[in-house]
Structures are given as structure tokens and as C-alpha cells.
């Protein structure tokens, strides 16, 4: 209608009808503009927001600028700012120098005068002190070949021979030692360096390790470590409250030359917020799809999760009870406020901030104390927020992003309420979302998994590495030691190798 040439009618009835149509058209256009603004803001947040990738890009740009400025200053031999004194420029140009940690090995180098006599008068020199300058150097990682020699002995009294048996190794008749296997695993699944890239790095050091060779090592290592990952899984699933999340991964579809969307699930047990005695641990599972039947095979008790519809069937059975995520609720209002500057969205964010302030205050407190403080301080805010939300719907259009955020929040708050009465529950599912970051980062480098077996191998590696990190254990040191022990370790004492029981 707005694209047409406007002709104002003379008749009052026609004019009234024209006005009604014009108002309807204007409202429709305003809603469309609001929707588009919301989408644009979402795209901008995805591309330029505070994600780790965007932050890394900004850090890289800053690093490049600082490097160029330092190079220009060095070439010209001038202070960085016109008019600044040399002393001021030197103070400003120098970065903060942190001490080198004591655990870094020191190579002592002493530089003495070339002569024992004074160059001016020829007198004898005596030591009165010294100046020490520490220079931090880097020596590339070293490959070491362990040559295992087993002498053979013949008996002088008979024709018998004696020789010591070859020690058990992670890969029988294989060349890699446990330290190298651990390094390849952590580099791929902890530092997100795909195998072909590792192969290129090793080639620069004169070692020819093909991607296919290391892929075989990864497969055999994860198969050897799978019982340990299952032990971690049993520990996780024994928890009364588990954080669950999932993320897509691409898997090759044989015969099609294409990929299909598979899934990695994570289940995290983390009782540190309420001083639970159980160690923190993360279990990962691979599935070729996102059907709710997969988590149903493992879970019972409370489950922190997002609003995925596939979980609904789990809740109907009664063995799994849902706890919603306050962070997801907040995220909806943040998106709206970023796009539109909505006062209602801003007020919703403020109220949610009050709930999070209570959580910050009780972090590390025992369950009974957490319940008491939540009932006293969080419950009134929660109840008022729940009453306030529907009241706002009457003041806005029902088709706007803000209205959708309000309806989403109203539905999820009903399922979030149990956290107020249980000290072992959390207000959000951020624990599981943090556990999924390693998969998201790796997905950008690994691109896809080749098969369900590759997906299961990835799940085993993520389970081991992320659980070690949760317990403050160096995953490479722990895996190297564990891979060396596993071949001869009793299966009945497998729990002795769990990361929270390991000591360097």
C-alpha cells in the first residue's frame, strides 16, 4: 500500500477506512523493521561479538599494530610520542617484565674478563661482586629414541637360552612411546591441532610421521583408554544432578561424498559450588543423530539442560527431572536489548542479575545454607519476575522478538524453580556449555569425523582430557603415565588411574 501513490479520499467513511488500512500497514512495517534489526544485531554479535574467536581476531589486530609501532620506533630511533623525553619514551615502551618462574631450568654461563690483570695499570684483579642477567630461551621439543637392548644368554650346562621379556607397550610391536601418544592425543583434542598439521610440525624437526600413521595411533590409544573413560562415565552418572548439553559434529556419509550431522553429548558432574566430596568429571558420548533416546540410556535424577524438545520424552518417564537454565533466559533478553535498546528487556536483565548476585554470594557454601539464602533472597525476586513477565505482554505486539523472549522465559522459569529448593542444583547450565567449548574449537580445525568409530574415539579423548583439566591435572603428563601403566594394570584396580587420584 505504501508503494502506491497516495490519494486522500474526500468521503468521511472512505477516509476512516483509509486511515485504518494505513495504520495496519505502518504497524506491519514497524514489526518487520524490528525483526530485521534483531536479526542484524544477532549476526553482528555472532561475527564481531565477545566470542573467543572474535576476541582472538581483535588481539591479533592489536598485536600487529603494536609490532608495527615498535618496529618503526626502532628504525627511526625516536620516542613514540613527539615531544616526549627519551626517559619517558623508554618507560612507556618497556612492557611489564614478569619474573621467570623458578621451575624453568637454568644454564649457568659465566663471562669473565679475558685477562687476570687490570688493563689500565696491570694490577691483579679481585672479585667484588657480579651482575646477573637472565635471558629466556626456547629449545624446540626433542624426540628421543629409547633403544631397548635385551641380551641373550646361553646356558653352559644345556642348550637353553635366556632373555628378559620385552616390557609391555601401549601399542604392541608399535614404535610410539606413551609420551608421544599422549602428546598426539592432547595436541589433537586438547589443543585442536589436526593430525595433518602435527605431521607438518614434526617434519620441520626432521621426523617423518604421516597423518595416517598417527590416526592409527589415536585409534589404538583411545581403544586402550576406553575402559578408563567408562570408569569416569560411571562416576559422572552416579551424581544426583548432572549438567547435559550437545553440539553438532559432521560425519562422513559413505558412498555419498557428503557429510551428515551427528552429535556429541556431554554430561558433567561438578559439585564444587556446594562443596560436594565427589571429584568433577565430564563424560562425552557420540551418536549419529540427536534423538532423545541417547541420553535416556544413561541418565536418572536431576538434569540441567536447554529447552531441546527431544528431552521431553525423558521427563515424562519420571526418572529424569528437568532443571532449566537461567543463562539461556538471560541471553534472549540480551539479544533484544542489543538490537532495540528495549527498556523492558533491560529491566528483565536487571532482575536476572539480582538472581545471579545471590548465586555469587553462596558459591562454595553447603547445600543447607544455599537453600536458606535462596529462599530468603532469591525466591522473592524469582516470584516477582514470574508475575512481571506476563504483564509486559499486554503492552507490546505478540509477534515481536521481545514477546517471544518473554514467552520463552515464562515457560522456562517454571522448570527452573526447583533450584530454589535444592542446594545441590545450579541456576544455569554453564558448566556443560563450558565443557562443549573444546568440541566447538576442535570442530573448526578437524572439520568432521570419518565414521562412528572416529566419533567414539573423539568422545573417549575428550572425556579423559577435559576431566583431567577439571581436576587441575596436566592431561599430557597424566596420559603419558597412564598409557605406560595400562597394559600391565589390573582391570579391577582401574579406578586407581583416575585423574583426581593421580599424582605427578
N, C-alpha and C positions, 0 to 999 in steps of 0.2 A: 504493500500500500504506500509506503514511504518513497518508493522508487517512482511512483506516478506523479504527474503534475497535479497539484492540489487545486481543487475548485471548491470554494466555500459555498454551500447551499444557502438559499435565502429563506426557505421554509423552516420554521422553528422545529418541527418534528424531524425533518431531514437533518437539520443541524445537530439535534440531540443525538440522533443515530450516528452521525458522522463523528461526533465527539467520543462516543463510546468505543467505536472502532479504532479511533486514533489512540485512545488511552490503552486499549488492549495491545495494539501494535507496539507502542512505546514500552509497555511492560515486558513484552516478549523480547524486544531488542535488548532491554536492560538486563534481563536474565541471561541472554546469550552472551552479552559482553562480560557479565560477572563470571560465567562458566569458563569463557576463554581466558580471562585474566587468571583464574585459578589454575587452569592447565599450564599457562605460560609460566606462572610462578613455580609450579611443580617441576617443569622442565629446567628452569633456571637453577632451582635448588639441586636438582639431580646433576646438572652439568657444572655449576660453579659453587655448590654449597660446601658445607664443612665436612664432607666425607673425607676419608683418609686419602683417597686418590686426588681429590681436588686440592687438599692441603699439601700433598706432596708436590703437585704442579706449582703451587704458589711458592713453596720452599725452594724448588728448583729455580724458579724465576728470580727469587731474591738472591740465591746463591750465585747465579750467573751475573747479576748486577754487581754484587759485592766483589766478585772476582775481577770483573772488568775495571771497576773503580780502583782496586788495589794495583792492578797491572799498570793502569795509566799513571797512578801516583808514583809507582816505582820507576817508570820510564822517564817521566818528566823531572823527578827529583824535587817535587814541590809539595807543600802541605795540601791536604784535601780541600780546605776552605781558603778562599782568598782572604788575605789579611790575618790569618791565624799564625801565631808564632810557631817556630819549629817544635818547641816543647809541648805546646797544646796539641799540635798535629800528631806528635808521637804518642801522647797519652790517648788520644781519641782513636788512633789507628790500631793500637795494640788490643787484641782480644783478651778476654779474661783468661788467664793461664791457670788451669786447674792442676794440682799435683798429680804426678804419675803414680798409680797405685803401687803399694809395696810388693804385691804378689808378682809383678812383672819381673822376669829375670834381668839381672844387671850384668853386663860385660864390663869389667873394670879395665880401663885404658889410662895409663899414666904417661903424660908427655913431659919429659924432663929437659932442662937446658942441654944443649949439645956439648957443653964444656963444664967441668967442675970448678973452673976459676972465673973470677969476675972479668968481664970483657973490658972494663974501664981501667982497673988498676992491677989485675992479675991475682988478687987475693982469693983465698979459699972461700967457698960458698957454704953456708949452713942453712938448713931448712927452718923457716919461721912460721909456716902456715901453708895453706893451699886453697885454691878456688876449685869448686866442683861444678861442672856444667852437665846437666842430663839432657841427652838427645834421644828422642823416641824414634825407634827404627822399626821397620816391618820386614820380617823374613817370611816369604811365601810358605804355605803349608808344605810339609815334607811327606813324601811317600817313603816308606821303609819296607824293605823286603826281609821277612823273617825266614831265614834258611834253617829248616829243621833237619838236623842230621841224626840218623839213627844207626849207630854202628852195629854190624852183625858179628856175632861171636860163634865160633865153632867149639864144640866140646872135645877136649883132648882124649877123653875116655870112650867116646862113642861118636857116631856120625851126626849127632844132633846139632841144631843151630839155635841161637838165642838172639832175639832182637826186641827192643822196647816197642810197645804198640804206639801207633800214631795218635796223638791226642784228638779228642772229638772236636769237630769244627762245625760252625753253623751250616755250611753247605759242604756236604761230603764230596771229596775229590774236586772241590772248587778252589779257586785261587784267592778270593777276598777274605781278609780277616774281619773279626767282629767290629773293629773300629771303623774300617772302610764301609762296611754295610750300614752301620749306624749313621755315618756321615752322609751317605747317599740318601737314606730314608729321610733324615732331618732336612737335608737340603731340598728335597722334593716336596715333602708335606709340611715342613715347618717353615722353611724359607722360600718356598714356592718357586724353586728353580727347576724347570722341567729337565728330563734326563738328557735331551739333546744339547741343552745349554751347559749342563755339567760336563758332558763329553768334550765340548769345545774348551772349557776352562782347563780340564786335565790335559788336553792336547798341548796347550801353551806351556805346560810343565814337562812335556816330553813323554807323557803316558797315554797310550792308545787304549781307551775304554769306550767301546761303541755303545750307542744307545740301547741296542738290542741286548747286549751283554748285561748292562745294568738293569734293564727291565726284567730279565730273568732273575737277577739277584733280588730285586724288590719282591717279585712274586714268591720266591722261595723263603725269603726272610719273613714276610708277613704270614706265610703259612706256618712257619715255625713259631711265630709270636702270637698266633691266633688264640691258643688256649689262655694266654695271659690276658689278652683283650677280653675274652669271655669272662675271666675272673673279675676284671674291672666292671664288666657289664652286670654281673650278679650283684656286686656291691652297689652299683647305681640303682638297680631296680628294687633293692631292698629298702630304699628310702621311702619315707611316708609322703614326701612331697617332691615331685620331680618337675624340672623345667624342660619343656619339649618344644622343638622347632624343626623346620625342614626347609630345604632350599633345592632348587633345580640344578641338575648337572646333565650335561649332554653325553649320550652314549651312542656309539656307532650302531647303526641298524644293518646287519649283514645282508648283502645282496642288493641293497638299495643305493649305496653310495651316499647315504644321508645319515643324519643323526636323529635320535628321538630323545624326548625329555624323560630322564629318570629322576631319582630323588635320593638325597642324603638326609637322614633324620638324625637329630641329636637329642639325647636325654642326659640332663645334668643334675647331679646331686651336690648341692653346696649348702652346708649348714653353718657356715662361718658367721652369717649375720645374727644367728641366735645361739652362738657358742655351742653348737652340736658337736658331739665327740667324733662323728664319722668323718673320714677324710673326703675332701672334694674330689669329684671324678666326673669325667664326661664319656659317654658311650655314643658311638656313631653306628648307624645302620644304613645299608644301601638297599634300595628297592627299585624295580624297573618302572614304577608308576607311583601315584600319590594316593592310592586307595586307603581308606581309613582302617582296612583290615591289618595293615602292617603294624601300626602302634598298638592295635588291640592284642597282638600276640605277646606283648611284653609287659603292658602296664597294669597297675592296680593302685588305688589310693588317689591322692590329690595330684592333679596335673596342671601346671601353669602352661597356658598355650594361647595362641591367637584365635581369631574367630573362624578358622577354617571349617567349612561345612562338613567335611569328611569326618570330623571328630564327633559329630552329633550322635552317630550310632553308638559310639563308645559310651557316651554319657547315659544313654537310655538303659544300658545294662545294669548300671548302679555300682559296678566295681571301680569305675573311674569317675571322679568328681572334678568338675571344671573350675578353674580359677582364672579369671580374665586378667588382662594386662593393662594397667593404668597408663603405661608409656604409649601404647597404641592409641588410647583415647586422646591423650595429650597431642599426639602427632597430628591427628585430624584437625584440631583447632589451630595448631601452629601453621599448618599449610594454608588454612583460610585466612588467618591473620596476616601472614606474609603476603598473600595475594591481594587482600582487600583492606587491610587495616581495620577489620571489624572490631567494634567495641565489645560486642557480645563474646567473640572469640577470645579477646584479650582478658575479659573477666573470667571465662572458663579456665584459661591458662593460669590465672592468679589463684583460683580456688584449688586447682590441681597442685599448684606449688605449695599450698598450705599442707596438703596431704603428704607431699614428699618431705616437707620440713620435719614432720613427725617421724617419718622413716629414718631420716638422717640422725635424729636425736636418739633413737632406740637401737641403732645399729650396734651389734655386739652385746646386746642385753639378753638375758634368759627369756624363754617363752612367756612365763607368767607375767613378767614385768612388761613385756611387749604388748600383751593383751590388755593389761590395765591402762597403759598410756594411750593405746589406740582407742579404747572405749571412752576414755576421758577427753582426749584432744582431737582424734581423727574422726570418730563416729559422728559428732555434731556437724562437722564440716561436710562429711560424706552425705549425711541425710539432707542437709540444706542444698547441696549441689544437685542431688537427685530430684528434689522438689523444684529447683530453679530451672532446670533444663527444659521441661515441657512448657513452662510459662513463656519461654522465649520463642517457641514455635508459632505462637499466635501473633507475633509481631513481625514475622518475616514470611517470604514466599516459601512454600513447601518444596520447591524444586531446586533451591539454591544449594551450593556446596555446604554452606553453613547449616542449613536444615538437615542435610544428610549427616553431617558431623554430629549434630545434636541427637538425631535418632540412633546413630551408631553408639554414642556414649550412653544413652539411656538403656539400650539393650545390654551393653557390656557391663555397666555398673551393677546390674542385678547379679551377674555372675562373679563380680569382683568382691561383693560384700563379705563372703566367708573369710577373707583375710583379716577382717577386723576382730574376729572371734578366735583365731588360731595363731598362736605366736610363732609357729613353725612355717607359716606361709609368708609369701612376699607380696608386695603391692604391684609388681610388674614381672615381666618375663625377660628382663635384660640379661640375666645370667645365660640363658640359652642363646639369645641373639649374639652375645659376645663370643660364644663358642662356635658360632657359624661364620665368624669373620675369616677364619683360616680357610674355609671352603670357598668363600667368595673371592678371596685374594688368589687362591690357587687356581680357581676356575678361569681367571683372566690370563693365566700363563699356560695351564695344561690343556685348555680348550675343551677336551672331552675325555671320557674313559672309553677304552676299546671294547669292553664286554662286561657282563655282570660280574665275572671273576675279578676284573680290574676294579670295579666299583667296590666289591667286598674287600679287596686288598687296601684300597684307599681308606675305607671305614676302619679297618684294623689299625693302620698307621696313624690316623687322626686320633683314635681312641687313646693310643699309647702316648703320643707326643703331647696332646692337649692336657691329658691327665697329669703328666709329669710337670707341665708348666703350672697347672693349678696348685701343685704342691711345692712350688719353688725349687724343683729339681731340674738340673741340666739334662734335657732329653737325650742329647748325644752321648754324654758320659754314662747315663743310666742304660741306654740301649746297648752301647758297646759292651758294658759289663754283663748285661743280661743275655745278650747273644752268645757271649763266651761261656756262660754258665748253663744255658738251657739244654744243650744236647745231653748233659750228664745229670741234669737236675731231676729229682723225684717229682712226678706229677702230683703226688699227694701233698707236697710242700710248695706248690706253685705260688701260694699267697705270700711266701717269704720274699718273692721278687717284685712285689707290687711297689710302685714308685714311692709311696708315702712310708714304706718300711726300709727303703734303700738308703744307705749312707755312702757318700763318696769315699 
